Amino acid sequence: MKNNNEFELIVAQGENPWWRLLLSVAFFTLMVWVVSENIIMFYNYGFHEDTFRVFSKSLFTIGYSLTGGIIFAVTKTILIDVDKDLLISRFNVGPFSKDVKSTVPQLEYVSIFLDDKENYQVNLWYIGNKHYNMYQFDEKEIAMKFGNHVAIKLNLDLLDATERGDNKWVEKIKV
């Protein structure tokens, strides 16, 4: 029996690249600087019509900076529990997270393919041409083992698309 925090499958986006983190930090820093400048302005000049006018003009910058910081800092994790037909999309920004619950879409198959950077991608395909990018590996054997494990866990077919133009369905091997 599973406890409440255990899921059948966890699909993680992974870590953000350094350039996204750098942009996120820049946006958040701009926001903090503008807010602190407004606090200093109110402290020095008080609450007058002119200070409120300046503050209202800075709200645009604060809003865009906050939005830009969140967009570049957010990571997404998908938790799937097939027994309960539950899919949780967990969005994280630093220590803060927001869960969005929904039913599991009609899962179709698991595929492994070789991308342009010579990494083996494992994808979970659902309804039509949509997919979750689950993980990437440097070695084909490890990617195939992971894809096999996911396919067995979710009772799905496994597609080996590592060679362009030669896609083949692979027999799952119970480990």
Phi, psi and omega in degrees: 000137181273147172277175187295335184262007182257129182244156178298318187209139177238122179250112184251143177288332182097192181275149176288144176293161186300324183292327177291320177295320179297315177296320178299313179298319180297315179296314179296322178296317177300317180297313180297320180297315181294318178297316180294322176298322178292321178296316178298319179298314179295324179294316183283322188248353178080185183262091180237172181300319181293318180292323177293326178295314178297317179298317181296326177290331180278346179299326177300312180295319179298314181297313179293323179294317178297314179298313179299318178298317180292316181301317183277345182261343188289138170238153184236134176235135178252127177248128182239127173238101185293324181300321181263001183053050185236131175237124179246122173264115182253118179258126182241136169230102184061231182277356183263141179219155178225127179260135175240116184264143176203174177279155180289129177291167179293103181285139184252306181196171176248135179232151174237127178218162180262121181272182183294338181265014179065030174254146177267114181267138174248120182241147175251113186266143178214162178018099176074236186247033179255150180206159170256128174277110187277310186194162173231145183231158177274333184244139182296319184300317180292319178298319180294320177297316179296312178300320177298315180299316180295316181298320178292315182300320183259002180057054181237166175281158181240125181248126175264105180245035184283339177248123182301131178080359181230060177284137179216142177282135185252140176287128180286143181243119177289132182258000000 
